[in-house]
């Protein structure tokens, strides 16, 4: 069952935004839009860091802060890779395999044990 409130939120894919992405994208929202997100968050996930962030931004707006320019729906460059959250490491960027020596560290080789005969 789809949530009808989710499709009308001021930020597309709000539920999938990381906290850092949310922080920068709410800067372009009005106080009414931030209040809408805050109400949605409290009814659904109720994540404390998110509600604190939204409440702080709402207080800034009520104290006279102005929304910044920009598109709240724009995808940030670090999110444009598909949103899988995977590592940017690939076989092409991986280091060569390396086996450490059996004793000591790579720059300080271990010494063989003395003859016990």
Buried (B, 14 or more C-beta within 10 A) or exposed (E): EEEEEEEEBBBBEBEEBEEEBBBEBBBBBEBEBBBBBBEBBEEEEEEEEBBEBBBEBBEBBEEEEEBEEEEBEEEEEEBEEEEEEEEEEEEEEEEEEEEEEEEEEEEEEEEEEEEEE
